[in-house]
Amino acid sequence: SAFYQTVQVEAQVVVLIGATGVGKTRLGIAFREWVKLNSPEAEIWQGQTFETGGRLAFQPVVDALRLRLEQVNAPEDLLEDVWLAELSQLMPELRARYPDLPPPMKGDAHFVRTRLFEAMATLGGALAAHQPSVLMLDDIQWADADTLDLIHYLARRWAEMGASVLLLVTLRQEAFAADVALREWLTRLERDTSLTRLLLDNLSGVAVQKLVYSLAGGESDEKASLAFATWLWAETQGLP
């Protein structure tokens, strides 16, 4: 539903929240395959945040868009030099590819950061100009504050641009419950964008029974299947 709204109305944000192992990444993969099947013209950009001692600013977004930009034959036809110059601060390979690029604009830290954010938004908007696009960011609970600010900026600017971009983010429920700053960030994002929260809960006992019956097939012993389903739910509490 959010994907179709992205195509027809405006940029959307979907946040998948769930416990470790509940299937957030798996659901994201299934959605990606659905997009490829139903809208083969759509672009999919993927990035993942990793748990590191020193969190890398902007890393998941840069990784996702860098891979896509490398596939563009002539980035100078996609973006003006002024934006390529700003992006070269995050993607130095651009300056190796285009040594005549002007230097990035100088200013205080706030000005430089804003220009970087706008360059990333402009790149995403240009890539999504002719087809719907999905930016998938996994394990966003590991992102640093600068990356969260960039995601917020992109979502808001793409909505203002009318860019057909769906931003799909996965978030661990444990981290969300424990991190006040993360909850405040999501509240601000929800206030400024069209955002849908999807909470992935553990499977119920009835759902586990249905799953076991389905996998066992119609010829299976119903009593044995029920006993196994009961044991399975007790062992896992419905965590996939």
N, C-alpha and C positions, 0 to 999 in steps of 0.2 A: 504493500500500500504506500509506504514512504517512498519507494523507488518511483512509482507512477506519479506521485505528487511532485517529485523532483523534476520529472520530465514535463509535467503539465503546468505546474504552479511556480515553485521556487525551491531553492536549496533546502535540504532537510538534514537533520541530525538524528541518528538512532544510537542509543547507548544500551548495550547488553550488559546487565549486571547479574553476577551469579557467583556462587562459591567455586573454589578451585576444583576442577574436575567435573563441573556440572554440564559442560558442553558448549561453552561460549564460542571457542575457536571452531569447533566442529560445526556449529550452526552457521558461523560466518562463512566457512568453506562451502557449506550446502547452499547458502544464499548466493555466493559467488558463481557457483555452477549453474544455479537457476538463472542468474542474469545473463551468463554466456549463452544459455539455451534460448531464452525468451527475447533477449535484446543483443544479438551478436555484434551489433555496431557499438555497443557501450564500451567505455574504457574502465579498467579496474586498476587502481594504484594501491599498493600494499606496503605498509611499514609496521615494524614491531619495536616496542620499547623493551629494553633488557634491564634486569636488576644488576646495577653496577655501583661500586662505591662512589664514583664521581659521575653523576648522571650527565649525559651528553645533551647539550642544548639543541633543540630542533631536530634531533637525529631521526626519529621515525618518519617525520614529514619529508625531510630532505631525502632520505633513502627512497621513499615512495616516488617522489617527483623526479629525482635524479635519474632513476632507471627509465622512466618514461621519456625524459628529455633526451637521453642518449639515443633513443630510437628515432628522434626527429632528424631528418636529413639536413634541414637548414633552419636551426633555431632562430637565426636572424630574421627569417620570414614570419616567425611566430611572435617574437617579442622585439621591441625596439632596443637599440644598443644600451640605452640608459638603464633598462631593467636587467639586461644580461650582465651589465657591469655590477649591479647590486648583487645579483645572484652569484657572481663569481666569488664573492666573499664566503659563500657556503659551498660552492661547487668550483673549486679552483681549476678544474679541467676545462671550464669554459674559456678561461683566459689563455690556456695553451692552444685551444682550438681557434680562438679569435684574438690574436696578440694585439690587434689594433683597438680593442675595446677601450673606451675612456675609463679613467679611474672612478671608483665609487664616489658619490658625493660625501663631503666631510661635514661634520657637525658634532654636537654633543651625543652622549650615549643614547639618549631618548630618540633623537632625530635619526641616528643610524639604525636603531632597532625598528623604528616605524617604517623606514625605507625598505628594510629587509622583509618585513611582514607584507608590505604592499607589493613587493616584487614577487613573493611567493603566491599571493592572491592573484596577481595579474597572470602569472604562469598557469595556475590552475584554471582561471577563467578562459584563457586562450585555448588550452587543451580541451576544455569542455564546450567550446563554442559551437561545434557542429554535431556533437553526440553527447548523450548523458554519460556521466562518469561517477564512479564510486571510489572514495578514498577510505580504505580499511586500515584502522590502527588498532593493533592488538596489545593487550596488557598495559593500558594507559596509566595504571596506578604507579608504574615505575617512572613516569615522565617527570622531568623537573618543572619548576614553575614557569620558566621561559617557554618551554614546549607547550604547556597548557595555555599560556597566553596566546601563542601563535595559533593554536587550534581554534580558540575562541575568536580570534581576529578573522581567520579564514572563513569560518562558518558565517559570521556576520557579513563580511564583505561579499562572499559569494551570493548570499541572499540579496544584498543590495544590487549586485551586478545582474541578477537574474540568471546566474550560471546554473546549469543543470548538474549539480553535484550533490550526491548523497554521502554524508560523512558517517561512517559506521565505526563505532568505538566499542571495545570490550573492556570491562572493568571488574576486578575481583571484589566480591561483596565484602570480604573481610577487611580489605584495605579501605573500601568506601566507608565502612562503619567506624573504622579507627582513625581516619584522617579528616580532621575538621576542614583543612584547607581544600581538600579534594571535594568535599561536599559543597563547600561555598563556591568553588569553581563551577561545579555542575549546576548549581542554582542560578548563577549569573548567566551561564550558557543557555539555560532553559528560558530565562527571562528575555534574552536578546535574539533567540533563534526559534525556528519551528523544530522542537525537539520531542522525541518519543523515548520514554524509558521502557525497556523490556526486562522484567525480572525473571530470570530462569531459576525455577525452584526445583528441588529434588522430585523425582517421580513418586507418586503415591503408591500405596500397596496395590490398589486396583490397576494402576497403569503398569506396574511390574508384572502382575498376573497376565494382563493382555499381551504384553511383550513376550512373555514366556510361551503362552498359548500360540502366538503367531509364529514364533521361531520353531516350536515343536511340531507344528503341522496338525492337520485334522485327524490323522491316524493315531495320535499320541494318547497315552493313558491320562485321562483327566485328573484322576486322584494324584498320580505321581507329579503331573505338571503343577497342580495346586501346591503340593508339598514343597516342590523345588522353588516355586515363586515365593512362598512364605519364607523359606529359608534365605533366599536371595535378598529379599527386602530387609530381613532382620540383619543380615551381614553388611549391607551397603547403605541402609536407610534411604534407598532410592537414588543414591548418587551414581550417575551413569558411569 
